[in-house]
């Protein structure tokens, strides 16, 4: 049985992944160009250096954190609706009546300019 000398794993995928990564180190990453404001670049580069990270590693961590925070903050419509205060049957009937009224009009985009 073959074992990974680093992790001790005998999982064939782990062993192949380790060997492929040595030969093709960029296989798991995408190289890209990003435009960043100069002041933000300097601050991020300095912070990465203070943390002992490469600039790319710092950006990758920051992007992952930002996406995770956004994903955690997104709520489904059902979750949002559950947090609404209860509406009395009379209020619901009044709303339905108002929406069916011929004088009720949809929001005109020109009104909001």
Buried (B, 14 or more C-beta within 10 A) or exposed (E): EEEBEEEEBEEEEBBEBBEEEEEEEEEEEEEEEEEEEEEEBEEBBEEBEEEEBEBEEBBEEEEEEEEEEEEEEEEEEEEEEEEEEEEEEEEEEEEEEEEEEEEEEEEEEEEEE
